[in-house]
Amino acid sequence: MNKVQPKTLSGFMELLPNEQVLFNQMIDKIRNSYEKFGFLPIDTPVIESSKVLLAKAGGETEKQLYSFTKGDSNLTLRFDLTVPLAKYVAEYYNQITFPFRRYQIGKVYRGERAQRGRFREFYQCDIDIIGDGELNIINDAEIPCVMYETFKSLGLENFSIHINNRKILNGLFEAAGVKEKSVDIMRTIDKIEKIGKETVIKIFKDDYNMEEKSIEKIVSFIEISGTTDEKLEKLENLGIDNELYKKGIEELKEVVKYIRLFNIPDESFEIDLSIARGLDYYTGTVYETFLNDYKSIGSICSGGRYNDLAEYYIDKQLPGVGMSIGLTRLFFILNDIGLIKIDKKSISDVLVISMVEDLNKSIEVANKLRKSGINTQIYFDNKKIKSKFKYADRLNIPYVIVIGEDEIKSGLLTLKNMQEGTQEQLEIEKIIDKLLFE
């Protein structure tokens, strides 16, 4: 019989158990952070009708989709969590309460070229706040607050949330006479950190045929520097007489005011006028989050405000604001640069080892421990005591309970601390208290 080589597809991440434990812990922390702010969970199907998912997709996105036919149905794997959210809100419009605050953590699929830290199957962790007809600007300030709390819960300290407003950019382009090229210009601006200012200027000149005066105005705008308040003042003093531009500045000032009220320190956020976000549907506030010591890896969280989430599915204006963490990539990066440590190979708190053939006492003890909320594993294989302890050690199980003839007679169980190498004899109730309150 010919054996098939076991090999995971390129672009699909598979983890060893100790890594998966850490990955699951990150998911739990993100979920807890989202729920702390009152976001409700939803879980949309991984497979949707191609007609639904392709309602707005096009260009490069459509080329990356995994689509297939089953019977008479044309189906596609979801490529993000936003389009399924749009379908969900439109479908259940009469059954959900607005503003609708949802989070979703799930896998998405994109058939892009696999490379280090970039995957074809990956987890996204999204939150969105959807309004019915309108949505208060304060929501735009709460999203960075969720970002801040989430990354703090993951043990990250030195990060910054970059904020801008697309109305400011669109107003600038109108004033510069390049409104018709605004989408292309913003996509180029969005890449300035990666490709550099000189390349951006060359693209403006050669690809978009922009006049020197317009290029200078846009580049000098992007290069506005200073503190948050200094940048706001410089934006107001640029002398750009455009209503959309002025509206964008007012919104940005409001977002900054409320971000501070949410107790996010000034050193953890900044106005970044080069942040444009590549997706066309962002219409107001936009966000990117960076690790200050590792900016070369790019944004680890992004999002923004959009005018109408479900325009392709329902005749209701549903404005929203949200953000997304690409968790698979973030996990890979943090692990790769050593910002998180994989130091746990098991989720068990205790390993129960029996020194006698009769396992009744071991099962009884394990039942009591589990009932008290202590993760407990029994070692069933009949091996030497050294092998049993080695098993616990290799899995980093912190405690071992040994049950032999003496323990059964006395009612005192031997509890060994695997890290310290110490042991003591205690009643099961005292062991439970020790493990729960240590």
N, C-alpha and C positions, 0 to 999 in steps of 0.2 A: 504494500500500500504506500503510494507516494504521499509524503507529508507536505502540507501547505505551510509555507513560511509565515509565522505569526508576526505581522508588522502593522503598526498603526498608520493610517493614511497621513500624508503630509498636510500640515495645517490643522491637525486635530490634536488637542492636548489630552494626554492621559497621565494621571498622577499615581505615584505609589501611595499606599495607605497613609503614611505619615504626612505626606504632602496634602493628601485629600482632607485629612483632619484639619490642617491649618487653613486650607481653602474654605472648608465648611464653616470654620470659626469666623473667617472674614465675612462670609455671606450672612451669618447670624448677627454680627455686629452692624453690618449695613442695614439689615432688616430692622433691628432694634432701633437704630437711629431714625429710620424713616417713620416707624410707627410712633416714636416719641413725639413727632410733629403732627400726628393724626392722619397720616396717609393710609389709605385702605388698600389691601392686596387684591390684585386680579391676576388671572392666569389665562392668557389667550392661547389658542392652539398653535403648535409649531408649524402645522400645514394649513394653508388657507387656499381658497379659490384664487387662481391666477388673476382672474378678472378683478377681484377685490384688491390684491396686493399691487397690481400693475396700474391701478387707477391714476396714480401720480408718478410712478417710477418712469425713468427714461435714461438715456445716455449711458454712462458708465455703470450706474446702479443696475439697470436692466441686464447688462452683459454679465453681471456677477451673480445673477439669481440661479438657484437650483430649482428647475422646473421639470415636471414630468406629467405623463398622462396615465390615469388609472380608469379603465373603462371609457366612459364618455366624459370624464371630468379632467379638466386641466388644473393641475395643482402646483403650488410653489411653497418652498420653505421660507418662513419669514426672514427678512434681511435686517429688520430692526424691530423695536417694540412700539414705535410711534404710529406706524400705519395700522397695525392691529388695534391700537388704542383708538384711533379715529373710527375704525369700523365698529368697535365695541361701544363707544359713546353714541354713535349714530343709531346702532341697533337697539340699545337699551335707554335711549334718551328719556323716555317717559317713566323709567323705573329707577333712575339714579338721581341723587340730590346734588345740586350745584351751589357753590363751586365744588366740582368733583375733584377730590384729592386722591390720586391713585399712585401706588408703586407696583412695579413688576420686576422680578428677577428671573431671568430665563435665558436660554440659548438662542442665538440667532446664527444665520448662515450666509456667508458671502464667498463666492468663488473667485476671490482675488488671488494674486500670486502669493503663495505662502513664503514667509521669510522669518527670520529670528524675531520673536516677540509679536508677530502678526499671524493671526489664525483665521481659518475658514469657518470654524465652529467656535463660538465664544459666548461667554455670559455677558449680558448687559444688566445693569441695575439702574432702573429709571424711576424718576418721580415726575409727575405733572400735575398742575392745578388748572382745571378747565372751567371757564366761566360760561354762563348762558347769556350771550349778548354783550356782556362787559366783564372786565376783571380788573380789580383795583391794583394800582402800581405797587402797593405795599407787598403784594405777592412776589414781585420781582426781587425784592430785598430779602424775602424769607428764604428763597432758594439758596443763595450763598450761605445763609445761616445753617441750612441743612448740610451743605457741602462741608462747612467748617466743622460742625459737630461730628459728621461721619468720618472725616479723615483723622480727627483727633481720637475717635474711638478705635481707629485702626492702628494707633500708636505713631502716626506721622505728626511731626511738629513743624518742620521748616518748609512750609508750602505757601503759595500765594494765589488768591483768586483774582483773575484779571477780568475787568468789566468794561464794556463799551455799550453804545446804543446805535443801532443801524439808522435811526432817523437822522442822527447827526451826520453820518456818512452820506446818506442819500441827499440830505439838504446841501451838503458841501458839493456834491457832484452836480446838483441842479445849478448852484451858484457858479460853478466852474464851467458850465455848459457841456458837461459830458454825461448827462443823465441817462442817455440811451445805452451807454456802455457801463453803467454802474455795477451790474451783476458781475461782469468780467473783471472790472477793476477791483471789486471787493474780494473776489476769489484770489486775485493776485496779491492784494494787500494781506490777505489771510496767510500767505506763504512767506512774508517778508523775513520772519525769524529764520526760516530754513534757507532761503535763496539769497538773502541780503538786499540792501537798498539799491545798489548799482544795477543788479539784475532786474529789479522791479521797475526802475526808471527806463531801462532798455526795452522791457516789454511794453510799457506805456507808450514809448516813442515808436518802436518798430511794428508792434502788433496792433496797437489801438490807434495809431496816428494822432496822438494827443499833442496839443500845442505846448510849447515850453512853459508858457505862463500857467496853464492848468496843472501841468506836472509839478511845478514848483509849489503851487498852492496846496496841492494834495500832500506832497512829501513833507513840507514844512508843518502841515497840520498833524501828520502822523508823528512827527518828531517833537511835538510839544512835551516838555518834561517838567519835573517838579513834584511837589507833594500833591495829594489828591485835591486839596483846596486850591492850590496854585494852578493846577491843570484846568479846573472848572473856571477859574477866573480868566485864564488865557483863552479858553474857548469862547467865553462871552465877549472878550475884547478883540477877537479876530476881525470884527466888523462885517461879518457875513449876514446880509439882510435877506434871510430866507426863513419862512415860517416853520418849515419842517425841521430845519437845523435848530431853531430856537426851542421847538417842542422837545426835541431830543435832549437838549441841554437841561431843560426843566425836569424831564423824566430821570435823567442821570443824577441830578442834584437830589431828587426825592429818594432814589434808590440808595444813594450814599448816606442820606440822613437816617433812613430806617435801618440800614446795615449797622450803623453805629448804635442805634437804639437796641438792636439785637445783641449788643455787646461783642461784636466781632472787632478785635483790635485793628488799628490802622495798618500795622505791619503785616497783616494777613490778607489784605486786599489792596488793589490799586486800579486806577483808571488806566486802561491800555488802549490807545486810539488805533492801534494796528489790528486789534481783534475784530474781525468782521464776520466770521463763521461762514463756511462755504455753502451751506444749504440755503436755497432761495427763500424758504418760507419764514425765516427769522425776520421780524419786522421792528423790533424794539431792542430791549436789553439783551445783550449776549455775554456769555461767560466762557472762560477757559481757566483751568487750574493747573499749576505747574509746581513741581518739586524744585525749590530754589537752588539746590546743589546739583540737580540733574536736569537742567532745562533742555539739554540736547535730546532727551527722550520724548519731548513734546508734551502735549496736554494729557493729563490723566483723568480729566472730567470736563465736560462741556455741555452747553445748552443755551437756552434763551427764550425770548417771547415771540409768539407767532399770532397772527390775526385770526386765522380760521382753521381749526384743526380738521374738521370733517366736511369741508366744502365739496368733496367729491362724492359724498354719501348722503347728505341731508341738507335741506334748505333752512338751516339755522346757523347763525354766526356764533361760533364757539371759540373765542380767544383763549389762549393758554400760555403757560410758561412752565419750563421744566428743565431737567438736566439728566445726563446719563454718565454712568461710570462703566468703562469697559473693563470688567473685573478680571477676565482671563489674562489680558495684556498687563494689567496692573500687577496681578499676582506674579506673573513671570518676571516683570521688571524689578519689583521689590525683592524677590527671591534672588535674582541675578546679581543685584548690587549690594545684597546683604542687609537690607533694611528690615527684613523679617527673618526670623530664624525658625527652621523646622526642627523642633526639639522634642516632639511628642509623636511616638509611633503607635500609640494605642489610646483609646478613649476610656479604657478601664482604670478605675481608681485602685482596685484591689484584685489580686489573684489569689484564689483559695486553692491551697495545695493539701491533698489528703495523703497521709502516711499509712493509711489502712485501705483494704480493698473495699470495705463497705462505705459507700459515698453518701449515705443518708444524712450524716451530720454536716457534711460539706454543703449539700443541697439546702439543708435547713438554714445554715448560716448565710449562704448566698441569697436565699429568699428574703431573710430579714434585712440584709444590707440593701438589696434592691428596693424593697418596700420603703426604706428610709431615704431613697433617692441617691444611693451610692452605686455607681457603675461597677459591676462585679462580674468577674469571669472565673470559672472553675477549670482547673487543669485536669483533664480526664485521662490522658495517656499514661500508661503504666511505665514510667521511666525513672531513672535514678534521681534522687533529690537535687543533685548538682545540675542536671539538665533542666529541671523544673525552675530552679532559681535563675538559670541562664536565660530561659525563655522570658521571664519577667524582666530581667535586666535589659535584654535586647529590645524589648518593647517599651522600655521606660515606664513600666507600671510602678507607681511609687510605693505601694504597700503589698506585702504578701502575708496571708494568714495561713499558718500551718496547723493542721489538725491531725494528731496522732492518738495513740491509746491514752497517754497521760492527759491530753487536752479533753478527751471525751469523758474521762473519769472525774477530773477536777472541775470541769465547766469553764476553765480559764484557757482562752485561745492565745496562741503565740502570734503576735503582730510584729512583723519585721519592717523597718523603714529601709527601703532599698538604697536610698541616696546616702543616708548617714551610716548605714550598716549596723544600727542598733535594733534591739528587740526587747519586748516586754510581754508579760502575760496578763490578759485582761478579760473580763466578762464581755460578752457580745454587746451589751448595752453601752458599756464604757468605750468600746471600740467605735461604735456608731457615733457617740458624742464627740470623740476625738477627731474622727474623720470629717464630721460635719462642721465643726467649729474651729478647726485648726487654722 
